[in-house]
């Protein structure tokens, strides 16, 4: 169990579905650090409210929203 999973507010992992990081799974906080974006801003991208063009050509979805 990761540190994120131990947090009571943990909403799940985020998977990159297009771009340089395809298939990689991290927490929203970890992705935010990679792209130098506040984690709450990164979550707004996941909810479709901000950053509709992704981050440097990378697009993400919550793990539970990805259909394999």
Secondary structure, DSSP 8 states (H G I E B T S, - for coil): --HHHHSTT----EEEEESTTTT-EE-HHHHHHHTT--HHHHHHHHTTSS-TTTBTTBEEEEGGG---
